[in-house]
Amino acid sequence: MRKQQVVTSSHVQRCPWAEKNLLLRQYHDEEWGVPNYDERYIFEMLSLEGAQAGLSWITILSKRDAYRAAFHDFDIQRCAEMNNDELERIITDYGIVKNRKKVYSVRQNALAVIQIQKEYGSFSSYLWDYTDNHIIKGDWEKESSIPDKNDISEKISRDLKKRGFVFVGPVIIYSFLQAIGIINDHVIDCCFNRLI
Protein backbone atom coordinates (compact mmCIF):
# COMPACT_ATOMS: atom_id res chain seq x y z
CA MET A 1 0.00 0.00 0.00
CA ARG A 2 1.30 3.44 -0.88
CA LYS A 3 2.33 5.57 2.08
CA GLN A 4 1.54 9.21 1.37
CA GLN A 5 3.13 12.25 2.92
CA VAL A 6 0.79 15.06 3.78
CA VAL A 7 1.93 18.66 3.56
CA THR A 8 -0.84 21.07 2.71
CA SER A 9 0.96 24.39 2.88
CA SER A 10 2.36 25.91 -0.29
CA HIS A 11 4.93 27.71 1.89
CA VAL A 12 7.03 24.69 2.79
CA GLN A 13 10.56 24.27 1.48
CA ARG A 14 10.63 21.78 -1.41
CA CYS A 15 13.07 20.56 -4.01
CA PRO A 16 13.29 23.36 -6.60
CA TRP A 17 12.00 21.21 -9.50
CA ALA A 18 8.72 20.68 -7.64
CA GLU A 19 7.90 24.39 -7.46
CA LYS A 20 7.24 24.73 -11.20
CA ASN A 21 3.52 23.87 -10.98
CA LEU A 22 0.83 22.25 -8.85
CA LEU A 23 1.02 18.83 -10.54
CA LEU A 24 4.75 18.56 -9.87
CA ARG A 25 4.22 19.78 -6.29
CA GLN A 26 1.59 17.11 -5.62
CA TYR A 27 3.75 14.37 -7.12
CA HIS A 28 6.76 15.55 -5.10
CA ASP A 29 4.80 15.81 -1.84
CA GLU A 30 2.78 12.60 -2.10
CA GLU A 31 4.87 10.11 -4.08
CA TRP A 32 8.43 10.98 -5.07
CA GLY A 33 10.94 9.28 -2.81
CA VAL A 34 8.29 7.53 -0.70
CA PRO A 35 9.29 3.87 -0.23
CA ASN A 36 6.81 1.74 -2.15
CA TYR A 37 6.29 -2.01 -2.39
CA ASP A 38 3.02 -2.19 -4.32
CA GLU A 39 3.43 -4.22 -7.53
CA ARG A 40 0.87 -2.28 -9.56
CA TYR A 41 2.26 1.10 -8.54
CA ILE A 42 5.85 0.02 -9.19
CA PHE A 43 4.88 -1.24 -12.65
CA GLU A 44 3.04 2.02 -13.32
CA MET A 45 6.12 4.05 -12.46
CA LEU A 46 8.37 1.84 -14.59
CA SER A 47 5.98 2.32 -17.51
CA LEU A 48 5.68 6.08 -17.02
CA GLU A 49 9.43 6.57 -16.62
CA GLY A 50 9.92 4.65 -19.88
CA ALA A 51 7.30 6.83 -21.57
CA GLN A 52 9.18 9.91 -20.40
CA ALA A 53 12.38 9.05 -22.30
CA GLY A 54 13.29 12.16 -24.28
CA LEU A 55 10.43 14.17 -22.78
CA SER A 56 9.73 16.15 -19.62
CA TRP A 57 8.19 14.53 -16.55
CA ILE A 58 5.39 17.11 -16.50
CA THR A 59 4.36 15.94 -19.99
CA ILE A 60 3.87 12.41 -18.67
CA LEU A 61 2.25 13.47 -15.40
CA SER A 62 -0.31 15.56 -17.29
CA LYS A 63 -1.24 12.43 -19.30
CA ARG A 64 -1.20 10.03 -16.35
CA ASP A 65 -4.97 9.54 -16.18
CA ALA A 66 -5.02 8.67 -19.89
CA TYR A 67 -2.20 6.15 -19.35
CA ARG A 68 -4.10 4.56 -16.48
CA ALA A 69 -7.26 4.29 -18.58
CA ALA A 70 -5.38 2.91 -21.58
CA PHE A 71 -3.43 0.30 -19.61
CA HIS A 72 -6.10 -1.02 -17.22
CA ASP A 73 -4.72 1.00 -14.28
CA PHE A 74 -1.41 -0.81 -14.90
CA ASP A 75 -2.73 -4.20 -13.87
CA ILE A 76 0.30 -6.30 -14.77
CA GLN A 77 -1.57 -9.42 -15.89
CA ARG A 78 -4.03 -7.45 -18.04
CA CYS A 79 -1.20 -5.48 -19.66
CA ALA A 80 0.64 -8.74 -20.41
CA GLU A 81 -2.46 -10.10 -22.14
CA MET A 82 -3.09 -7.10 -24.42
CA ASN A 83 -3.07 -7.96 -28.12
CA ASN A 84 -1.71 -5.87 -30.98
CA ASP A 85 -5.15 -4.52 -31.90
CA GLU A 86 -5.63 -3.19 -28.38
CA LEU A 87 -2.21 -1.58 -28.39
CA GLU A 88 -2.85 0.04 -31.76
CA ARG A 89 -6.16 1.43 -30.45
CA ILE A 90 -4.32 2.94 -27.50
CA ILE A 91 -2.09 4.85 -29.90
CA THR A 92 -5.06 6.37 -31.73
CA ASP A 93 -7.75 6.61 -29.03
CA TYR A 94 -5.98 7.80 -25.88
CA GLY A 95 -4.28 11.06 -24.97
CA ILE A 96 -0.86 9.56 -24.36
CA VAL A 97 2.52 9.95 -26.07
CA LYS A 98 1.99 8.49 -29.56
CA ASN A 99 5.16 6.43 -29.67
CA ARG A 100 4.50 2.87 -30.87
CA LYS A 101 7.65 1.40 -29.29
CA LYS A 102 6.80 2.93 -25.92
CA VAL A 103 3.19 1.71 -26.09
CA TYR A 104 4.24 -1.84 -26.99
CA SER A 105 6.92 -1.76 -24.27
CA VAL A 106 4.20 -1.83 -21.59
CA ARG A 107 3.10 -5.30 -22.70
CA GLN A 108 6.68 -6.53 -23.13
CA ASN A 109 7.69 -5.27 -19.70
CA ALA A 110 4.55 -6.70 -18.08
CA LEU A 111 5.47 -10.14 -19.45
CA ALA A 112 9.01 -9.73 -18.10
CA VAL A 113 7.70 -8.59 -14.69
CA ILE A 114 5.59 -11.75 -14.45
CA GLN A 115 8.71 -13.87 -14.96
CA ILE A 116 10.51 -11.95 -12.19
CA GLN A 117 7.49 -12.46 -9.91
CA LYS A 118 7.72 -16.20 -10.51
CA GLU A 119 11.42 -16.19 -9.66
CA TYR A 120 11.51 -13.72 -6.74
CA GLY A 121 7.96 -13.78 -5.43
CA SER A 122 7.43 -10.14 -6.36
CA PHE A 123 8.90 -7.42 -8.57
CA SER A 124 9.23 -5.31 -5.44
CA SER A 125 11.42 -7.92 -3.71
CA TYR A 126 13.63 -8.19 -6.79
CA LEU A 127 14.22 -4.42 -6.80
CA TRP A 128 14.62 -3.85 -3.05
CA ASP A 129 17.08 -6.77 -2.82
CA TYR A 130 19.59 -4.58 -4.66
CA THR A 131 19.87 -2.38 -1.56
CA ASP A 132 19.16 -5.06 1.08
CA ASN A 133 15.85 -3.27 1.65
CA HIS A 134 17.58 -0.01 2.59
CA ILE A 135 16.83 3.43 1.19
CA ILE A 136 19.74 5.16 -0.53
CA LYS A 137 19.71 8.71 0.87
CA GLY A 138 21.45 11.32 -1.23
CA ASP A 139 21.61 14.30 1.14
CA TRP A 140 22.44 16.61 -1.74
CA GLU A 141 22.87 20.30 -0.96
CA LYS A 142 21.64 21.39 -4.38
CA GLU A 143 19.64 19.85 -7.19
CA SER A 144 22.49 20.16 -9.68
CA SER A 145 24.54 17.72 -7.57
CA ILE A 146 22.06 14.87 -8.00
CA PRO A 147 23.43 12.30 -10.46
CA ASP A 148 21.36 10.96 -13.35
CA LYS A 149 22.51 7.37 -12.71
CA ASN A 150 24.55 5.34 -10.22
CA ASP A 151 26.07 1.87 -9.82
CA ILE A 152 22.77 0.34 -8.69
CA SER A 153 20.75 1.81 -11.56
CA GLU A 154 23.38 0.50 -13.97
CA LYS A 155 23.28 -3.00 -12.44
CA ILE A 156 19.48 -3.13 -12.47
CA SER A 157 19.37 -1.76 -16.01
CA ARG A 158 21.78 -4.45 -17.26
CA ASP A 159 19.83 -7.23 -15.58
CA LEU A 160 16.43 -5.98 -16.75
CA LYS A 161 17.68 -5.77 -20.33
CA LYS A 162 18.92 -9.37 -20.11
CA ARG A 163 15.43 -10.35 -18.95
CA GLY A 164 13.81 -8.74 -22.00
CA PHE A 165 12.76 -5.36 -20.60
CA VAL A 166 12.90 -2.29 -22.82
CA PHE A 167 13.16 1.44 -22.05
CA VAL A 168 15.18 0.57 -18.94
CA GLY A 169 18.49 2.36 -19.47
CA PRO A 170 20.45 3.37 -16.34
CA VAL A 171 19.14 6.97 -16.40
CA ILE A 172 15.51 5.83 -16.69
CA ILE A 173 16.09 3.29 -13.92
CA TYR A 174 17.66 5.92 -11.65
CA SER A 175 14.56 8.11 -12.03
CA PHE A 176 12.39 5.04 -11.47
CA LEU A 177 14.24 4.20 -8.23
CA GLN A 178 13.69 7.78 -7.06
CA ALA A 179 10.00 7.49 -7.93
CA ILE A 180 9.45 4.33 -5.87
CA GLY A 181 11.56 5.48 -2.92
CA ILE A 182 14.55 3.17 -3.17
CA ILE A 183 16.53 6.37 -3.70
CA ASN A 184 15.70 9.47 -1.66
CA ASP A 185 17.16 12.45 -3.49
CA HIS A 186 15.22 15.23 -1.77
CA VAL A 187 17.76 18.03 -1.28
CA ILE A 188 18.84 18.78 2.29
CA ASP A 189 16.73 21.95 2.54
CA CYS A 190 13.56 20.15 1.37
CA CYS A 191 11.20 19.40 4.26
CA PHE A 192 10.65 15.91 2.82
CA ASN A 193 14.33 15.04 3.20
CA ARG A 194 13.70 14.65 6.92
CA LEU A 195 10.38 12.80 6.65
CA ILE A 196 11.78 9.72 4.93
VEXTI-655689 format. One record per residue: residue in one letter; x, y, z of N, C-alpha, C in turn. Coordinates in steps of 0.05 Angstrom, whole numbers, padded with zeros to 5 digits, always signed. Example, Ala and Ser with C-alpha at 12.3 -4.5 7.8 and 13.67 -1.06 7.14 Angstrom:
BEGIN
A+00264-00114+00156+00246-00090+00156+00264-00066+00156 S+00257-00045+00142+00273-00021+00143+00258+00001+00157 
***
This chain:
BEGIN
M+00017-00024+00000+00000+00000+00000+00018+00025+00000 R+00010+00045-00015+00026+00069-00018+00024+00086+00008 K+00046+00094+00018+00047+00111+00042+00049+00140+00032 Q+00030+00157+00038+00031+00184+00027+00040+00203+00049 Q+00055+00224+00041+00063+00245+00058+00042+00267+00055 V+00036+00280+00077+00016+00301+00076+00028+00328+00084 V+00030+00346+00066+00039+00373+00071+00020+00391+00055 T+00003+00406+00068-00017+00421+00054-00008+00450+00048 S+00011+00460+00062+00019+00488+00058+00036+00491+00032 S+00031+00512+00018+00047+00518-00006+00073+00533+00002 H+00076+00538+00028+00099+00554+00038+00121+00537+00050 V+00119+00511+00046+00141+00494+00056+00164+00494+00036 Q+00187+00487+00046+00211+00485+00030+00211+00459+00015 R+00212+00460-00012+00213+00436-00028+00237+00435-00046 C+00241+00413-00059+00261+00411-00080+00253+00431-00102 P+00273+00446-00113+00266+00467-00132+00249+00458-00156 W+00255+00434-00166+00240+00424-00190+00210+00422-00185 A+00202+00418-00160+00174+00414-00153+00158+00440-00151 E+00172+00462-00152+00158+00488-00149+00148+00499-00176 K+00152+00484-00198+00145+00495-00224+00115+00496-00229 N+00100+00476-00217+00070+00477-00220+00058+00459-00199 L+00031+00460-00197+00017+00445-00177+00019+00415-00181 L+00019+00405-00206+00020+00377-00211+00047+00365-00201 L+00069+00380-00207+00095+00371-00197+00096+00372-00167 R+00085+00393-00155+00084+00396-00126+00070+00372-00113 Q+00047+00365-00124+00032+00342-00112+00047+00316-00115 Y+00059+00312-00138+00075+00287-00142+00098+00287-00123 H+00112+00309-00120+00135+00311-00102+00127+00306-00073 D+00105+00318-00065+00096+00316-00037+00084+00289-00029 E+00071+00276-00048+00056+00252-00042+00069+00226-00051 E+00087+00227-00070+00097+00202-00082+00128+00201-00084 W+00140+00221-00094+00169+00220-00101+00186+00214-00077 G+00201+00193-00078+00219+00186-00056+00206+00171-00033 V+00180+00166-00035+00166+00151-00014+00170+00121-00019 P+00181+00106+00000+00186+00077-00005+00160+00063-00011 N+00160+00048-00033+00136+00035-00043+00142+00006-00050 Y+00123-00011-00044+00126-00040-00048+00102-00052-00063 D+00084-00035-00072+00060-00044-00086+00067-00050-00116 E+00061-00075-00124+00069-00084-00151+00056-00067-00173 R+00031-00061-00170+00017-00046-00191+00030-00018-00193 Y+00034-00005-00171+00045+00022-00171+00074+00022-00182 I+00090+00002-00174+00117+00000-00184+00117-00004-00214 F+00099-00021-00224+00098-00025-00253+00088+00001-00267 E+00070+00015-00255+00061+00040-00266+00084+00060-00269 M+00100+00062-00248+00122+00081-00249+00144+00072-00269 L+00149+00046-00271+00167+00037-00292+00157+00044-00320 S+00132+00040-00324+00120+00046-00350+00120+00076-00356 L+00114+00093-00336+00114+00122-00340+00142+00133-00344 E+00161+00122-00329+00189+00131-00332+00199+00124-00360 G+00191+00101-00370+00198+00093-00398+00185+00111-00418 A+00160+00119-00413+00146+00137-00431+00159+00164-00432 Q+00172+00172-00410+00184+00198-00408+00209+00201-00425 A+00222+00180-00432+00248+00181-00446+00247+00202-00468 G+00264+00222-00466+00266+00243-00486+00246+00266-00482 L+00229+00263-00461+00209+00283-00456+00211+00294-00427 S+00194+00313-00420+00195+00323-00392+00175+00307-00375 W+00181+00306-00349+00164+00291-00331+00136+00303-00329 I+00134+00329-00331+00108+00342-00330+00090+00334-00354 T+00102+00329-00377+00087+00319-00400+00074+00292-00393 I+00088+00275-00380+00077+00248-00373+00057+00251-00351 L+00064+00266-00330+00045+00269-00308+00018+00281-00317 S+00019+00299-00336-00006+00311-00346-00023+00291-00362 K-00011+00269-00371-00025+00249-00386-00029+00223-00369 R-00024+00225-00344-00024+00201-00327-00052+00187-00326 D-00073+00203-00324-00099+00191-00324-00105+00176-00350 A-00096+00187-00372-00100+00173-00398-00084+00147-00399 Y-00060+00148-00388-00044+00123-00387-00058+00102-00370 R-00068+00110-00347-00082+00091-00330-00106+00079-00343 A-00121+00096-00357-00145+00086-00372-00137+00067-00394 A-00116+00074-00409-00108+00058-00432-00097+00031-00423 F-00083+00030-00401-00069+00006-00392-00081-00007-00367 H-00107-00006-00365-00122-00020-00344-00111-00014-00316 D-00105+00011-00311-00094+00020-00286-00068+00005-00279 F-00054-00003-00300-00028-00016-00298-00030-00043-00283 D-00053-00056-00287-00055-00084-00277-00035-00101-00294 I-00016-00113-00281+00006-00126-00295-00004-00149-00313 Q-00021-00166-00302-00031-00188-00318-00047-00179-00342 R-00064-00159-00338-00081-00149-00361-00063-00136-00382 C-00042-00122-00374-00024-00110-00393-00009-00131-00409 A-00001-00153-00395+00013-00175-00408-00005-00189-00429 E-00031-00188-00425-00049-00202-00443-00060-00185-00466 M-00052-00160-00467-00062-00142-00488-00052-00152-00516 N-00070-00151-00535-00061-00159-00562-00054-00135-00579 N-00044-00140-00603-00034-00117-00620-00056-00098-00627 D-00081-00108-00631-00103-00090-00638-00109-00071-00615 E-00108-00081-00591-00113-00064-00568-00091-00042-00566 L-00066-00050-00570-00044-00032-00568-00046-00010-00590 E-00054-00019-00613-00057+00001-00635-00080+00021-00629 R-00101+00011-00617-00123+00029-00609-00114+00049-00588 I-00097+00040-00570-00086+00059-00550-00072+00082-00564 I-00057+00076-00584-00042+00097-00598-00061+00118-00610 T-00083+00109-00621-00101+00127-00635-00123+00139-00616 D-00131+00124-00596-00155+00132-00581-00150+00146-00554 Y-00125+00145-00544-00120+00156-00518-00100+00179-00519 G-00103+00197-00500-00086+00221-00499-00059+00216-00486 I-00044+00198-00498-00017+00191-00487+00004+00199-00508 V+00029+00195-00502+00050+00199-00521+00048+00178-00544 K+00046+00187-00568+00040+00170-00591+00065+00157-00602 N+00079+00142-00586+00103+00129-00593+00098+00098-00592 R+00097+00086-00615+00090+00057-00617+00108+00040-00600 K+00134+00045-00601+00153+00028-00586+00148+00031-00556 K+00142+00055-00547+00136+00059-00518+00110+00045-00511 V+00090+00047-00528+00064+00034-00522+00067+00004-00520 Y+00081-00008-00540+00085-00037-00540+00103-00046-00517 S+00120-00028-00507+00138-00035-00485+00123-00042-00460 V+00099-00031-00456+00084-00037-00432+00077-00066-00431 R+00068-00077-00453+00062-00106-00454+00088-00122-00450 Q+00109-00116-00465+00134-00131-00463+00144-00130-00434 N+00144-00107-00421+00154-00105-00394+00136-00120-00374 A+00110-00119-00379+00091-00134-00362+00097-00164-00362 L+00102-00174-00386+00109-00203-00389+00135-00209-00374 A+00155-00191-00376+00180-00195-00362+00177-00192-00332 V+00159-00174-00322+00154-00172-00294+00142-00198-00283 I+00124-00210-00298+00112-00235-00289+00133-00257-00285 Q+00153-00258-00302+00174-00277-00299+00191-00272-00274 I+00196-00246-00268+00210-00239-00244+00194-00247-00219 Q+00167-00242-00221+00150-00249-00198+00151-00279-00193 K+00152-00295-00214+00154-00324-00210+00181-00332-00197 E+00202-00317-00204+00228-00324-00193+00233-00313-00165 Y+00224-00288-00160+00230-00274-00135+00206-00272-00116 G+00183-00279-00125+00159-00276-00109+00145-00249-00114 S+00160-00229-00120+00149-00203-00127+00170-00186-00142 F+00160-00167-00158+00178-00148-00171+00191-00130-00151 S+00175-00123-00131+00185-00106-00109+00208-00119-00095 S+00206-00144-00088+00228-00158-00074+00253-00158-00091 Y+00250-00164-00117+00273-00164-00136+00287-00137-00135 L+00272-00115-00136+00284-00088-00136+00297-00081-00109 W+00282-00085-00087+00292-00077-00061+00316-00094-00052 D+00319-00118-00063+00342-00135-00056+00368-00122-00064 Y+00367-00105-00084+00392-00092-00093+00404-00074-00072 T+00387-00065-00053+00397-00048-00031+00394-00061-00004 D+00389-00087-00004+00383-00101+00022+00361-00087+00037 N+00341-00078+00022+00317-00065+00033+00323-00039+00047 H+00345-00026+00040+00352+00000+00052+00347+00022+00031 I+00340+00045+00041+00337+00069+00024+00364+00081+00020 I+00370+00089-00005+00395+00103-00011+00388+00133-00008 K+00400+00146+00012+00394+00174+00017+00416+00192+00006 G+00409+00210-00011+00429+00226-00025+00441+00249-00008 D+00424+00263+00007+00432+00286+00023+00448+00306+00006 W+00436+00313-00017+00449+00332-00035+00442+00361-00026 E+00462+00378-00027+00457+00406-00019+00442+00421-00041 K+00447+00414-00066+00433+00428-00088+00425+00408-00109 E+00404+00415-00123+00393+00397-00144+00413+00390-00165 S+00430+00408-00172+00450+00403-00194+00470+00382-00186 S+00472+00375-00160+00491+00354-00151+00480+00326-00155 I+00454+00324-00158+00441+00297-00160+00450+00284-00186 P+00460+00260-00185+00469+00246-00209+00445+00237-00225 D+00449+00230-00251+00427+00219-00267+00428+00189-00268 K+00449+00177-00256+00450+00147-00254+00471+00141-00233 N+00471+00116-00224+00491+00107-00204+00497+00077-00209 D+00514+00065-00193+00521+00037-00196+00497+00019-00195 I+00479+00024-00177+00455+00007-00174+00437+00009-00198 S+00432+00033-00208+00415+00036-00231+00428+00023-00256 E+00454+00023-00257+00468+00010-00279+00465-00020-00277 K+00468-00031-00253+00466-00060-00249+00437-00069-00255 I+00417-00055-00245+00390-00063-00249+00383-00060-00279 S+00392-00039-00292+00387-00035-00320+00398-00059-00336 R+00423-00067-00331+00436-00089-00345+00419-00114-00342 D+00411-00120-00317+00397-00145-00312+00369-00144-00324 L+00355-00121-00323+00329-00120-00335+00330-00124-00365 K+00350-00112-00378+00354-00115-00407+00358-00145-00414 K+00374-00159-00397+00378-00187-00402+00352-00203-00400 R+00334-00193-00384+00309-00207-00379+00287-00199-00399 G+00295-00182-00419+00276-00175-00440+00261-00148-00437 F+00268-00133-00416+00255-00107-00412+00266-00087-00432 V+00250-00068-00439+00258-00046-00456+00252-00019-00443 F+00265+00002-00453+00263+00029-00441+00271+00028-00411 V+00294+00015-00406+00304+00011-00379+00334+00018-00377 G+00342+00039-00391+00370+00047-00389+00376+00057-00361 P+00402+00060-00354+00409+00067-00327+00398+00094-00317 V+00394+00113-00336+00383+00139-00328+00353+00137-00322 I+00339+00122-00339+00310+00117-00334+00307+00102-00307 I+00324+00082-00303+00322+00066-00278+00328+00083-00254 Y+00347+00101-00256+00353+00118-00233+00329+00135-00226 S+00316+00147-00246+00291+00162-00241+00269+00144-00229 F+00267+00120-00239+00248+00101-00229+00253+00094-00200 L+00278+00090-00193+00285+00084-00165+00279+00108-00146 Q+00282+00132-00156+00274+00156-00141+00243+00155-00138 A+00229+00149-00159+00200+00150-00159+00188+00130-00138 I+00200+00107-00135+00189+00087-00117+00203+00086-00090 G+00220+00106-00085+00231+00110-00058+00255+00093-00051 I+00266+00078-00069+00291+00063-00063+00314+00084-00061 I+00312+00105-00076+00331+00127-00074+00315+00152-00064 N+00325+00164-00043+00314+00189-00033+00333+00212-00040 D+00326+00227-00061+00343+00249-00070+00331+00276-00064 H+00314+00278-00044+00304+00305-00035+00329+00320-00025 V+00332+00345-00034+00355+00361-00026+00353+00366+00004 I+00375+00372+00017+00377+00376+00046+00357+00396+00056 D+00353+00418+00042+00335+00439+00051+00305+00432+00047 C+00299+00411+00032+00271+00403+00027+00260+00391+00053 C+00236+00399+00061+00224+00388+00085+00220+00358+00083 F+00218+00347+00059+00213+00318+00056+00238+00302+00060 N+00261+00315+00059+00287+00301+00064+00287+00289+00092 R+00274+00302+00110+00274+00293+00138+00251+00274+00145 L+00231+00273+00127+00208+00256+00133+00212+00227+00125 I+00231+00222+00108+00236+00194+00099+00260+00183+00112 
***
